[in-house]
Amino acid sequence: MKKRRVVVTGLGVVAPNAIGVPDFLEAIRMGKSGLKYVPDFERLKYLCHVTGRPPFEWESLREIIPEVTFHGLRGMGIGFGLRAAVDAWQDAGLPLETETPRWDTGIVFGNSTADSALMQNVMRRVDALEVKKLGSRVVEETMNSGVTAYITGRLGLAGKIVTNSAACATGSQAILMGYEYISSGLADRMVTGSTEFVDTYIFGAFDAMRVLSRRFNQEPEKASRPMSRTAGGFVPSSGAGALILEDMDTALQRGARIYAELKGGATNSGGQRGGGSMTAPNAEGVVRCIREALRISETGPETIDLVAGHLTATLGDLAEIQNWSLALDRKDADFPWVNSLKGMIGHCLSAAGSIESVAAVLQIAHQFVHPNVNLEEPNPEIVKRIDASRIPTASTPAVINTVAKANFGFGDVNTCLIFAKWK
């Protein structure tokens, strides 16, 4: 069977620097930071006192979910995901209400862990012999598939229903899985994306690894510094992103606006061998993943206009640039534009790939490259390999026809997507 073309018809985003596509577009154009100092982190004696949390108002959920669902609902990850997914659905021009199941539409929506604050409440109640006080909804709010279940119920989705989890590659992998269902004819439409809520306890676990930024606690907007000589670790953040993917013919028949085409992608693992580990990718696995994404999408490496990197402001940035250069066989001034959203919003972990994919699609739709913030002094080893002019520090108008978007997660998991201007 001939592979069907897949297009992006709706976007939704809950990011540390903006909520909703119009505000998010303006924020990434302007290089607006969403990172803030958290006094409680200093009180808890964490090394990093900075995080990115969306300017999210819980009451805003009343606008999109029935009162019976809203009442008693807890769990910020579920709230972020619901907001992003429903916004994307409406952005795609699709009716919110339905009396019958939508058999042609499914969902792949990922996250990493259940809300640990809710789990703490469960443990406290159980230990106090007060299990009856937990309420009847605690399981649905703490199960890993809770966010997917809530989105499915709100939109009446009845196709493939999947919750995925692959650490920092979760969001990109969810989008790829949605693409594969549509391109192979198993669905006409998929809601794809991911969510993350980094509460105090999750943040503390990362802080214990001693890999977080700590030099800019008093200047939080400067804390995340991808590709910089002064990069000192990443900043864990929260949020959600969602993309509505559709079979191109289905989208055209209903007169949908098309943001971009998702040409294909690939996911793999380096097997935690050959230099790969739980926390570091095997370079060969990364290169293979990028090249396989190019092959599947029938995209020549010379046509990539922008690399929307993972680039976390750690020692891994240099290795990532080296891997991109090898996979694309491009270097110096021939290297594509490259940027990292993490300078503005930090690292949204399982939501990183979906939020960054929204940014990638917007750069295609509006023909610009968003700035790399906090890059006053690029890593000298990086600019030995690619020309500094390819790493813009200001919003730059550009012809962007094809974007390679990749994420690399704990467990040595890699995912690369190829987005293109729709023709």
TORKOL-4160 file (C-alpha; in steps of 0.2 Angstrom, whole numbers, padded with zeros to 4 digits, m for minus):
423
<pt num="1" X="0000" Y="0000" Z="0000"/>
<pt num="2" X="0006" Y="0017" Z="m0004"/>
<pt num="3" X="0012" Y="0027" Z="0011"/>
<pt num="4" X="0000" Y="0041" Z="0015"/>
<pt num="5" X="0006" Y="0059" Z="0017"/>
<pt num="6" X="0004" Y="0067" Z="0035"/>
<pt num="7" X="0001" Y="0085" Z="0039"/>
<pt num="8" X="0000" Y="0096" Z="0054"/>
<pt num="9" X="m0016" Y="0105" Z="0056"/>
<pt num="10" X="m0017" Y="0110" Z="0074"/>
<pt num="11" X="m0005" Y="0116" Z="0088"/>
<pt num="12" X="m0007" Y="0118" Z="0106"/>
<pt num="13" X="0006" Y="0123" Z="0119"/>
<pt num="14" X="0008" Y="0126" Z="0138"/>
<pt num="15" X="0026" Y="0132" Z="0140"/>
<pt num="16" X="0035" Y="0141" Z="0153"/>
<pt num="17" X="0036" Y="0157" Z="0143"/>
<pt num="18" X="0019" Y="0157" Z="0136"/>
<pt num="19" X="0002" Y="0147" Z="0134"/>
<pt num="20" X="m0007" Y="0146" Z="0117"/>
<pt num="21" X="0001" Y="0147" Z="0100"/>
<pt num="22" X="m0001" Y="0166" Z="0097"/>
<pt num="23" X="0008" Y="0171" Z="0113"/>
<pt num="24" X="0021" Y="0156" Z="0111"/>
<pt num="25" X="0025" Y="0162" Z="0094"/>
<pt num="26" X="0028" Y="0180" Z="0100"/>
<pt num="27" X="0039" Y="0173" Z="0114"/>
<pt num="28" X="0050" Y="0163" Z="0104"/>
<pt num="29" X="0052" Y="0177" Z="0091"/>
<pt num="30" X="0058" Y="0188" Z="0105"/>
<pt num="31" X="0068" Y="0176" Z="0114"/>
<pt num="32" X="0057" Y="0178" Z="0130"/>
<pt num="33" X="0063" Y="0167" Z="0145"/>
<pt num="34" X="0051" Y="0158" Z="0156"/>
<pt num="35" X="0064" Y="0153" Z="0169"/>
<pt num="36" X="0061" Y="0159" Z="0187"/>
<pt num="37" X="0070" Y="0158" Z="0204"/>
<pt num="38" X="0061" Y="0147" Z="0217"/>
<pt num="39" X="0064" Y="0152" Z="0235"/>
<pt num="40" X="0059" Y="0135" Z="0241"/>
<pt num="41" X="0073" Y="0126" Z="0231"/>
<pt num="42" X="0086" Y="0137" Z="0241"/>
<pt num="43" X="0077" Y="0132" Z="0257"/>
<pt num="44" X="0078" Y="0114" Z="0253"/>
<pt num="45" X="0097" Y="0116" Z="0250"/>
<pt num="46" X="0096" Y="0112" Z="0231"/>
<pt num="47" X="0111" Y="0117" Z="0221"/>
<pt num="48" X="0099" Y="0124" Z="0207"/>
<pt num="49" X="0086" Y="0136" Z="0212"/>
<pt num="50" X="0079" Y="0139" Z="0195"/>
<pt num="51" X="0065" Y="0131" Z="0185"/>
<pt num="52" X="0052" Y="0135" Z="0171"/>
<pt num="53" X="0034" Y="0133" Z="0176"/>
<pt num="54" X="0020" Y="0139" Z="0164"/>
<pt num="55" X="0009" Y="0154" Z="0169"/>
<pt num="56" X="m0005" Y="0141" Z="0171"/>
<pt num="57" X="m0022" Y="0145" Z="0179"/>
<pt num="58" X="m0031" Y="0129" Z="0185"/>
<pt num="59" X="m0048" Y="0138" Z="0183"/>
<pt num="60" X="m0044" Y="0140" Z="0164"/>
<pt num="61" X="m0049" Y="0121" Z="0163"/>
<pt num="62" X="m0067" Y="0125" Z="0167"/>
<pt num="63" X="m0068" Y="0133" Z="0149"/>
<pt num="64" X="m0064" Y="0116" Z="0141"/>
<pt num="65" X="m0070" Y="0102" Z="0152"/>
<pt num="66" X="m0087" Y="0098" Z="0160"/>
<pt num="67" X="m0089" Y="0103" Z="0178"/>
<pt num="68" X="m0091" Y="0085" Z="0183"/>
<pt num="69" X="m0073" Y="0082" Z="0176"/>
<pt num="70" X="m0066" Y="0098" Z="0183"/>
<pt num="71" X="m0073" Y="0095" Z="0201"/>
<pt num="72" X="m0059" Y="0087" Z="0211"/>
<pt num="73" X="m0047" Y="0084" Z="0197"/>
<pt num="74" X="m0029" Y="0086" Z="0203"/>
<pt num="75" X="m0012" Y="0083" Z="0194"/>
<pt num="76" X="m0004" Y="0097" Z="0185"/>
<pt num="77" X="0003" Y="0086" Z="0171"/>
<pt num="78" X="m0015" Y="0081" Z="0167"/>
<pt num="79" X="m0020" Y="0099" Z="0167"/>
<pt num="80" X="m0006" Y="0105" Z="0156"/>
<pt num="81" X="m0009" Y="0090" Z="0144"/>
<pt num="82" X="m0028" Y="0093" Z="0143"/>
<pt num="83" X="m0025" Y="0112" Z="0139"/>
<pt num="84" X="m0013" Y="0109" Z="0125"/>
<pt num="85" X="m0022" Y="0095" Z="0117"/>
<pt num="86" X="m0039" Y="0103" Z="0117"/>
<pt num="87" X="m0031" Y="0120" Z="0111"/>
<pt num="88" X="m0023" Y="0110" Z="0097"/>
<pt num="89" X="m0040" Y="0102" Z="0093"/>
<pt num="90" X="m0049" Y="0118" Z="0092"/>
<pt num="91" X="m0034" Y="0126" Z="0082"/>
<pt num="92" X="m0037" Y="0113" Z="0069"/>
<pt num="93" X="m0054" Y="0119" Z="0067"/>
<pt num="94" X="m0062" Y="0103" Z="0073"/>
<pt num="95" X="m0078" Y="0102" Z="0083"/>
<pt num="96" X="m0076" Y="0100" Z="0102"/>
<pt num="97" X="m0092" Y="0091" Z="0105"/>
<pt num="98" X="m0098" Y="0074" Z="0099"/>
<pt num="99" X="m0112" Y="0062" Z="0103"/>
<pt num="100" X="m0103" Y="0047" Z="0095"/>
<pt num="101" X="m0085" Y="0040" Z="0097"/>
<pt num="102" X="m0073" Y="0047" Z="0084"/>
<pt num="103" X="m0068" Y="0030" Z="0077"/>
<pt num="104" X="m0056" Y="0038" Z="0064"/>
<pt num="105" X="m0045" Y="0047" Z="0077"/>
<pt num="106" X="m0033" Y="0041" Z="0090"/>
<pt num="107" X="m0020" Y="0048" Z="0102"/>
<pt num="108" X="m0002" Y="0045" Z="0107"/>
<pt num="109" X="0002" Y="0056" Z="0122"/>
<pt num="110" X="0017" Y="0053" Z="0133"/>
<pt num="111" X="0023" Y="0058" Z="0150"/>
<pt num="112" X="0036" Y="0052" Z="0162"/>
<pt num="113" X="0030" Y="0049" Z="0180"/>
<pt num="114" X="0014" Y="0052" Z="0190"/>
<pt num="115" X="0013" Y="0068" Z="0200"/>
<pt num="116" X="0023" Y="0063" Z="0215"/>
<pt num="117" X="0014" Y="0076" Z="0227"/>
<pt num="118" X="m0002" Y="0066" Z="0223"/>
<pt num="119" X="0007" Y="0050" Z="0227"/>
<pt num="120" X="0014" Y="0057" Z="0243"/>
<pt num="121" X="m0004" Y="0060" Z="0248"/>
<pt num="122" X="m0008" Y="0042" Z="0244"/>
<pt num="123" X="0006" Y="0035" Z="0255"/>
<pt num="124" X="0002" Y="0047" Z="0269"/>
<pt num="125" X="m0016" Y="0042" Z="0269"/>
<pt num="126" X="m0012" Y="0024" Z="0269"/>
<pt num="127" X="0001" Y="0025" Z="0282"/>
<pt num="128" X="m0012" Y="0034" Z="0293"/>
<pt num="129" X="m0025" Y="0021" Z="0290"/>
<pt num="130" X="m0036" Y="0033" Z="0281"/>
<pt num="131" X="m0037" Y="0025" Z="0264"/>
<pt num="132" X="m0056" Y="0029" Z="0263"/>
<pt num="133" X="m0052" Y="0047" Z="0262"/>
<pt num="134" X="m0042" Y="0046" Z="0246"/>
<pt num="135" X="m0058" Y="0047" Z="0235"/>
<pt num="136" X="m0063" Y="0037" Z="0220"/>
<pt num="137" X="m0052" Y="0047" Z="0207"/>
<pt num="138" X="m0035" Y="0044" Z="0214"/>
<pt num="139" X="m0031" Y="0030" Z="0203"/>
<pt num="140" X="m0035" Y="0039" Z="0187"/>
<pt num="141" X="m0025" Y="0054" Z="0192"/>
<pt num="142" X="m0009" Y="0045" Z="0197"/>
<pt num="143" X="m0009" Y="0032" Z="0184"/>
<pt num="144" X="0004" Y="0035" Z="0170"/>
<pt num="145" X="m0010" Y="0035" Z="0157"/>
<pt num="146" X="m0021" Y="0047" Z="0166"/>
<pt num="147" X="m0017" Y="0062" Z="0154"/>
<pt num="148" X="m0021" Y="0051" Z="0139"/>
<pt num="149" X="m0037" Y="0045" Z="0147"/>
<pt num="150" X="m0043" Y="0062" Z="0151"/>
<pt num="151" X="m0040" Y="0069" Z="0134"/>
<pt num="152" X="m0048" Y="0054" Z="0126"/>
<pt num="153" X="m0064" Y="0056" Z="0136"/>
<pt num="154" X="m0065" Y="0075" Z="0132"/>
<pt num="155" X="m0063" Y="0073" Z="0114"/>
<pt num="156" X="m0072" Y="0056" Z="0111"/>
<pt num="157" X="m0057" Y="0048" Z="0103"/>
<pt num="158" X="m0060" Y="0030" Z="0099"/>
<pt num="159" X="m0045" Y="0025" Z="0088"/>
<pt num="160" X="m0028" Y="0019" Z="0093"/>
<pt num="161" X="m0025" Y="0025" Z="0111"/>
<pt num="162" X="m0007" Y="0025" Z="0117"/>
<pt num="163" X="0003" Y="0032" Z="0132"/>
<pt num="164" X="0021" Y="0032" Z="0129"/>
<pt num="165" X="0036" Y="0036" Z="0140"/>
<pt num="166" X="0054" Y="0037" Z="0134"/>
<pt num="167" X="0062" Y="0050" Z="0145"/>
<pt num="168" X="0067" Y="0066" Z="0135"/>
<pt num="169" X="0063" Y="0057" Z="0119"/>
<pt num="170" X="0045" Y="0055" Z="0124"/>
<pt num="171" X="0037" Y="0069" Z="0115"/>
<pt num="172" X="0046" Y="0067" Z="0098"/>
<pt num="173" X="0042" Y="0048" Z="0099"/>
<pt num="174" X="0024" Y="0051" Z="0102"/>
<pt num="175" X="0023" Y="0062" Z="0087"/>
<pt num="176" X="0032" Y="0049" Z="0077"/>
<pt num="177" X="0020" Y="0035" Z="0082"/>
<pt num="178" X="0005" Y="0045" Z="0077"/>
<pt num="179" X="0013" Y="0048" Z="0060"/>
<pt num="180" X="0016" Y="0030" Z="0058"/>
<pt num="181" X="m0002" Y="0025" Z="0062"/>
<pt num="182" X="m0008" Y="0038" Z="0049"/>
<pt num="183" X="0005" Y="0035" Z="0035"/>
<pt num="184" X="0001" Y="0016" Z="0036"/>
<pt num="185" X="m0018" Y="0018" Z="0035"/>
<pt num="186" X="m0022" Y="0013" Z="0053"/>
<pt num="187" X="m0029" Y="0031" Z="0057"/>
<pt num="188" X="m0035" Y="0046" Z="0048"/>
<pt num="189" X="m0031" Y="0058" Z="0062"/>
<pt num="190" X="m0020" Y="0057" Z="0078"/>
<pt num="191" X="m0018" Y="0069" Z="0093"/>
<pt num="192" X="0000" Y="0068" Z="0098"/>
<pt num="193" X="0011" Y="0076" Z="0111"/>
<pt num="194" X="0017" Y="0075" Z="0129"/>
<pt num="195" X="0016" Y="0083" Z="0146"/>
<pt num="196" X="0028" Y="0085" Z="0161"/>
<pt num="197" X="0026" Y="0092" Z="0178"/>
<pt num="198" X="0042" Y="0094" Z="0188"/>
<pt num="199" X="0037" Y="0096" Z="0206"/>
<pt num="200" X="0048" Y="0099" Z="0221"/>
<pt num="201" X="0052" Y="0080" Z="0223"/>
<pt num="202" X="0056" Y="0076" Z="0205"/>
<pt num="203" X="0066" Y="0092" Z="0204"/>
<pt num="204" X="0076" Y="0086" Z="0220"/>
<pt num="205" X="0080" Y="0069" Z="0211"/>
<pt num="206" X="0088" Y="0078" Z="0197"/>
<pt num="207" X="0097" Y="0090" Z="0208"/>
<pt num="208" X="0105" Y="0075" Z="0217"/>
<pt num="209" X="0113" Y="0070" Z="0200"/>
<pt num="210" X="0123" Y="0087" Z="0201"/>
<pt num="211" X="0120" Y="0090" Z="0182"/>
<pt num="212" X="0109" Y="0106" Z="0184"/>
<pt num="213" X="0114" Y="0124" Z="0182"/>
<pt num="214" X="0119" Y="0132" Z="0198"/>
<pt num="215" X="0129" Y="0148" Z="0193"/>
<pt num="216" X="0115" Y="0159" Z="0189"/>
<pt num="217" X="0103" Y="0156" Z="0203"/>
<pt num="218" X="0101" Y="0175" Z="0206"/>
<pt num="219" X="0099" Y="0178" Z="0187"/>
<pt num="220" X="0087" Y="0164" Z="0182"/>
<pt num="221" X="0084" Y="0170" Z="0164"/>
<pt num="222" X="0103" Y="0167" Z="0161"/>
<pt num="223" X="0103" Y="0149" Z="0169"/>
<pt num="224" X="0100" Y="0139" Z="0153"/>
<pt num="225" X="0114" Y="0141" Z="0141"/>
<pt num="226" X="0115" Y="0129" Z="0127"/>
<pt num="227" X="0130" Y="0128" Z="0116"/>
<pt num="228" X="0139" Y="0142" Z="0127"/>
<pt num="229" X="0156" Y="0142" Z="0134"/>
<pt num="230" X="0148" Y="0145" Z="0151"/>
<pt num="231" X="0135" Y="0132" Z="0150"/>
<pt num="232" X="0134" Y="0123" Z="0167"/>
<pt num="233" X="0120" Y="0111" Z="0167"/>
<pt num="234" X="0102" Y="0110" Z="0162"/>
<pt num="235" X="0086" Y="0117" Z="0170"/>
<pt num="236" X="0072" Y="0105" Z="0173"/>
<pt num="237" X="0055" Y="0113" Z="0168"/>
<pt num="238" X="0037" Y="0109" Z="0165"/>
<pt num="239" X="0024" Y="0110" Z="0151"/>
<pt num="240" X="0015" Y="0102" Z="0137"/>
<pt num="241" X="0014" Y="0102" Z="0118"/>
<pt num="242" X="0001" Y="0095" Z="0106"/>
<pt num="243" X="0000" Y="0092" Z="0087"/>
<pt num="244" X="m0015" Y="0087" Z="0077"/>
<pt num="245" X="m0008" Y="0075" Z="0063"/>
<pt num="246" X="m0020" Y="0071" Z="0049"/>
<pt num="247" X="m0020" Y="0061" Z="0033"/>
<pt num="248" X="m0017" Y="0075" Z="0019"/>
<pt num="249" X="m0032" Y="0070" Z="0009"/>
<pt num="250" X="m0043" Y="0070" Z="0024"/>
<pt num="251" X="m0037" Y="0087" Z="0029"/>
<pt num="252" X="m0039" Y="0094" Z="0012"/>
<pt num="253" X="m0057" Y="0087" Z="0011"/>
<pt num="254" X="m0062" Y="0097" Z="0026"/>
<pt num="255" X="m0053" Y="0112" Z="0020"/>
<pt num="256" X="m0041" Y="0112" Z="0035"/>
<pt num="257" X="m0027" Y="0125" Z="0037"/>
<pt num="258" X="m0010" Y="0115" Z="0035"/>
<pt num="259" X="0005" Y="0121" Z="0045"/>
<pt num="260" X="0017" Y="0109" Z="0038"/>
<pt num="261" X="0020" Y="0091" Z="0032"/>
<pt num="262" X="0028" Y="0078" Z="0043"/>
<pt num="263" X="0038" Y="0068" Z="0031"/>
<pt num="264" X="0044" Y="0055" Z="0043"/>
<pt num="265" X="0056" Y="0050" Z="0056"/>
<pt num="266" X="0065" Y="0037" Z="0066"/>
<pt num="267" X="0068" Y="0031" Z="0083"/>
<pt num="268" X="0081" Y="0019" Z="0090"/>
<pt num="269" X="0093" Y="0016" Z="0104"/>
<pt num="270" X="0112" Y="0014" Z="0105"/>
<pt num="271" X="0110" Y="m0001" Z="0117"/>
<pt num="272" X="0120" Y="0008" Z="0130"/>
<pt num="273" X="0135" Y="0001" Z="0122"/>
<pt num="274" X="0149" Y="0010" Z="0112"/>
<pt num="275" X="0150" Y="0025" Z="0124"/>
<pt num="276" X="0132" Y="0025" Z="0127"/>
<pt num="277" X="0125" Y="0023" Z="0144"/>
<pt num="278" X="0109" Y="0027" Z="0154"/>
<pt num="279" X="0112" Y="0045" Z="0153"/>
<pt num="280" X="0123" Y="0047" Z="0138"/>
<pt num="281" X="0119" Y="0042" Z="0120"/>
<pt num="282" X="0130" Y="0031" Z="0109"/>
<pt num="283" X="0136" Y="0042" Z="0095"/>
<pt num="284" X="0133" Y="0029" Z="0082"/>
<pt num="285" X="0115" Y="0027" Z="0087"/>
<pt num="286" X="0112" Y="0045" Z="0086"/>
<pt num="287" X="0120" Y="0046" Z="0068"/>
<pt num="288" X="0110" Y="0031" Z="0063"/>
<pt num="289" X="0094" Y="0038" Z="0069"/>
<pt num="290" X="0096" Y="0054" Z="0060"/>
<pt num="291" X="0101" Y="0045" Z="0044"/>
<pt num="292" X="0086" Y="0033" Z="0045"/>
<pt num="293" X="0074" Y="0048" Z="0047"/>
<pt num="294" X="0081" Y="0056" Z="0032"/>
<pt num="295" X="0079" Y="0039" Z="0022"/>
<pt num="296" X="0062" Y="0036" Z="0028"/>
<pt num="297" X="0056" Y="0054" Z="0024"/>
<pt num="298" X="0065" Y="0053" Z="0007"/>
<pt num="299" X="0075" Y="0069" Z="0012"/>
<pt num="300" X="0092" Y="0073" Z="0006"/>
<pt num="301" X="0104" Y="0080" Z="0020"/>
<pt num="302" X="0108" Y="0094" Z="0009"/>
<pt num="303" X="0090" Y="0100" Z="0010"/>
<pt num="304" X="0090" Y="0102" Z="0029"/>
<pt num="305" X="0088" Y="0121" Z="0033"/>
<pt num="306" X="0087" Y="0120" Z="0052"/>
<pt num="307" X="0092" Y="0108" Z="0065"/>
<pt num="308" X="0081" Y="0110" Z="0080"/>
<pt num="309" X="0092" Y="0102" Z="0092"/>
<pt num="310" X="0090" Y="0093" Z="0109"/>
<pt num="311" X="0105" Y="0104" Z="0115"/>
<pt num="312" X="0103" Y="0104" Z="0134"/>
<pt num="313" X="0117" Y="0116" Z="0140"/>
<pt num="314" X="0128" Y="0101" Z="0146"/>
<pt num="315" X="0144" Y="0093" Z="0140"/>
<pt num="316" X="0133" Y="0084" Z="0128"/>
<pt num="317" X="0130" Y="0099" Z="0117"/>
<pt num="318" X="0147" Y="0097" Z="0108"/>
<pt num="319" X="0145" Y="0079" Z="0105"/>
<pt num="320" X="0127" Y="0082" Z="0098"/>
<pt num="321" X="0134" Y="0095" Z="0086"/>
<pt num="322" X="0148" Y="0083" Z="0080"/>
<pt num="323" X="0135" Y="0069" Z="0078"/>
<pt num="324" X="0124" Y="0081" Z="0067"/>
<pt num="325" X="0139" Y="0086" Z="0057"/>
<pt num="326" X="0143" Y="0068" Z="0054"/>
<pt num="327" X="0125" Y="0062" Z="0050"/>
<pt num="328" X="0122" Y="0076" Z="0038"/>
<pt num="329" X="0140" Y="0077" Z="0031"/>
<pt num="330" X="0139" Y="0096" Z="0033"/>
<pt num="331" X="0151" Y="0108" Z="0043"/>
<pt num="332" X="0157" Y="0126" Z="0044"/>
<pt num="333" X="0147" Y="0138" Z="0034"/>
<pt num="334" X="0138" Y="0124" Z="0025"/>
<pt num="335" X="0130" Y="0118" Z="0042"/>
<pt num="336" X="0111" Y="0122" Z="0043"/>
<pt num="337" X="0104" Y="0135" Z="0055"/>
<pt num="338" X="0104" Y="0127" Z="0072"/>
<pt num="339" X="0095" Y="0132" Z="0088"/>
<pt num="340" X="0089" Y="0126" Z="0105"/>
<pt num="341" X="0073" Y="0132" Z="0113"/>
<pt num="342" X="0080" Y="0126" Z="0130"/>
<pt num="343" X="0089" Y="0143" Z="0133"/>
<pt num="344" X="0071" Y="0151" Z="0135"/>
<pt num="345" X="0061" Y="0138" Z="0144"/>
<pt num="346" X="0074" Y="0125" Z="0151"/>
<pt num="347" X="0072" Y="0107" Z="0148"/>
<pt num="348" X="0054" Y="0101" Z="0149"/>
<pt num="349" X="0060" Y="0083" Z="0150"/>
<pt num="350" X="0046" Y="0071" Z="0143"/>
<pt num="351" X="0037" Y="0087" Z="0136"/>
<pt num="352" X="0053" Y="0094" Z="0127"/>
<pt num="353" X="0050" Y="0085" Z="0111"/>
<pt num="354" X="0032" Y="0091" Z="0109"/>
<pt num="355" X="0035" Y="0109" Z="0114"/>
<pt num="356" X="0050" Y="0110" Z="0103"/>
<pt num="357" X="0041" Y="0102" Z="0089"/>
<pt num="358" X="0027" Y="0116" Z="0090"/>
<pt num="359" X="0042" Y="0128" Z="0089"/>
<pt num="360" X="0049" Y="0119" Z="0074"/>
<pt num="361" X="0032" Y="0119" Z="0065"/>
<pt num="362" X="0030" Y="0138" Z="0068"/>
<pt num="363" X="0047" Y="0142" Z="0061"/>
<pt num="364" X="0042" Y="0134" Z="0045"/>
<pt num="365" X="0025" Y="0142" Z="0045"/>
<pt num="366" X="0032" Y="0159" Z="0048"/>
<pt num="367" X="0049" Y="0158" Z="0040"/>
<pt num="368" X="0061" Y="0163" Z="0053"/>
<pt num="369" X="0074" Y="0155" Z="0065"/>
<pt num="370" X="0071" Y="0159" Z="0084"/>
<pt num="371" X="0086" Y="0165" Z="0093"/>
<pt num="372" X="0098" Y="0155" Z="0104"/>
<pt num="373" X="0098" Y="0165" Z="0120"/>
<pt num="374" X="0112" Y="0167" Z="0133"/>
<pt num="375" X="0125" Y="0163" Z="0119"/>
<pt num="376" X="0136" Y="0178" Z="0121"/>
<pt num="377" X="0151" Y="0166" Z="0121"/>
<pt num="378" X="0148" Y="0151" Z="0110"/>
<pt num="379" X="0158" Y="0135" Z="0115"/>
<pt num="380" X="0174" Y="0137" Z="0106"/>
<pt num="381" X="0175" Y="0118" Z="0101"/>
<pt num="382" X="0158" Y="0120" Z="0093"/>
<pt num="383" X="0162" Y="0135" Z="0082"/>
<pt num="384" X="0178" Y="0125" Z="0077"/>
<pt num="385" X="0165" Y="0113" Z="0068"/>
<pt num="386" X="0151" Y="0125" Z="0062"/>
<pt num="387" X="0152" Y="0143" Z="0058"/>
<pt num="388" X="0146" Y="0154" Z="0072"/>
<pt num="389" X="0134" Y="0163" Z="0059"/>
<pt num="390" X="0124" Y="0147" Z="0059"/>
<pt num="391" X="0119" Y="0149" Z="0077"/>
<pt num="392" X="0109" Y="0165" Z="0077"/>
<pt num="393" X="0107" Y="0175" Z="0093"/>
<pt num="394" X="0093" Y="0186" Z="0087"/>
<pt num="395" X="0077" Y="0181" Z="0078"/>
<pt num="396" X="0081" Y="0179" Z="0060"/>
<pt num="397" X="0070" Y="0179" Z="0044"/>
<pt num="398" X="0075" Y="0164" Z="0034"/>
<pt num="399" X="0069" Y="0152" Z="0020"/>
<pt num="400" X="0065" Y="0137" Z="0031"/>
<pt num="401" X="0058" Y="0123" Z="0020"/>
<pt num="402" X="0064" Y="0108" Z="0030"/>
<pt num="403" X="0068" Y="0105" Z="0049"/>
<pt num="404" X="0076" Y="0091" Z="0057"/>
<pt num="405" X="0070" Y="0090" Z="0075"/>
<pt num="406" X="0078" Y="0077" Z="0087"/>
<pt num="407" X="0078" Y="0072" Z="0105"/>
<pt num="408" X="0089" Y="0061" Z="0115"/>
<pt num="409" X="0083" Y="0053" Z="0131"/>
<pt num="410" X="0089" Y="0044" Z="0147"/>
<pt num="411" X="0091" Y="0025" Z="0143"/>
<pt num="412" X="0100" Y="0030" Z="0126"/>
<pt num="413" X="0084" Y="0033" Z="0117"/>
<pt num="414" X="0085" Y="0043" Z="0101"/>
<pt num="415" X="0071" Y="0051" Z="0090"/>
<pt num="416" X="0072" Y="0062" Z="0075"/>
<pt num="417" X="0058" Y="0070" Z="0065"/>
<pt num="418" X="0058" Y="0078" Z="0048"/>
<pt num="419" X="0046" Y="0093" Z="0046"/>
<pt num="420" X="0044" Y="0101" Z="0029"/>
<pt num="421" X="0034" Y="0116" Z="0021"/>
<pt num="422" X="0018" Y="0109" Z="0014"/>
<pt num="423" X="0017" Y="0109" Z="m0005"/>
